[in-house]
Amino acid sequence: LHDVDQGDPAWLHQARPDLVLGQNAGLAAYATWVPTIRMLIERYSDVPCVFTDYCEEAAHRGCMMLAGLGADAEA
């Protein structure tokens, strides 16, 4: 899921996910996640999102990043 300004097809903005899953996402390691996370919070706050990471420390840092963006995050 990306923002409209990045040239996404129109159908993407009509579709609604039932679940968002990011395996070994590296949320805290990649700043490129920030716009996607913000969009998920703004448009799909009622859709469950599950992210895993490479190790416990990375998962903890990812939770901190998500909480800093306003997500309800727990490890």
C-alpha positions as CSV (number, residue, x, y, z in Angstrom):
1,L,0.0,0.0,0.0
2,H,1.4,3.4,-1.0
3,D,0.1,6.9,-1.4
4,V,-1.8,8.1,-4.5
5,D,1.0,10.6,-5.3
6,Q,3.2,7.6,-6.1
7,G,1.1,6.6,-9.1
8,D,-0.9,3.7,-7.6
9,P,-3.8,2.3,-9.7
10,A,-7.3,3.6,-8.9
11,W,-8.5,0.1,-7.8
12,L,-6.0,0.1,-4.9
13,H,-7.8,3.0,-3.3
14,Q,-11.1,1.3,-3.5
15,A,-9.9,-2.0,-2.1
16,R,-9.8,-2.5,1.7
17,P,-7.5,-5.0,3.3
18,D,-8.8,-7.5,5.9
19,L,-5.3,-7.8,7.5
20,V,-1.9,-6.2,6.9
21,L,1.1,-8.6,7.5
22,G,4.7,-7.6,7.3
23,Q,7.2,-10.4,7.9
24,N,10.7,-9.5,9.0
25,A,9.8,-5.9,8.1
26,G,12.7,-4.0,9.6
27,L,10.4,-1.2,10.6
28,A,12.9,0.8,12.6
29,A,15.7,0.1,10.1
30,Y,14.0,1.5,7.0
31,A,12.7,5.1,7.0
32,T,10.8,4.2,3.9
33,W,8.2,2.5,6.1
34,V,7.1,5.8,7.6
35,P,4.7,7.0,4.9
36,T,3.1,3.6,4.6
37,I,2.6,3.3,8.4
38,R,1.1,6.8,8.5
39,M,-1.3,5.9,5.7
40,L,-2.3,2.7,7.6
41,I,-3.0,4.7,10.7
42,E,-5.0,7.4,8.8
43,R,-7.0,5.2,6.4
44,Y,-7.1,1.7,8.0
45,S,-7.0,2.2,11.8
46,D,-9.6,-0.5,12.2
47,V,-7.6,-3.1,10.1
48,P,-5.4,-5.4,12.2
49,C,-1.7,-5.0,11.3
50,V,1.0,-7.6,12.3
51,F,4.7,-7.0,11.8
52,T,7.5,-9.4,12.7
53,D,11.2,-8.6,12.7
54,Y,14.6,-10.3,12.6
55,C,15.2,-10.4,16.4
56,E,13.7,-9.2,19.7
57,E,15.7,-6.0,19.8
58,A,14.6,-5.0,16.2
59,A,11.0,-5.8,17.2
60,H,11.3,-3.6,20.2
61,R,12.7,-0.7,18.2
62,G,9.9,-1.3,15.6
63,C,7.3,-1.0,18.4
64,M,8.9,2.2,19.6
65,M,8.8,3.6,16.0
66,L,5.1,2.6,15.6
67,A,4.2,4.2,18.9
68,G,6.0,7.3,18.0
69,L,3.9,7.6,14.8
70,G,0.7,7.2,16.9
71,A,0.0,3.5,16.4
72,D,-1.3,1.2,19.1
73,A,1.8,-1.0,19.2
74,E,2.7,-3.8,21.6
75,A,5.4,-6.5,21.5
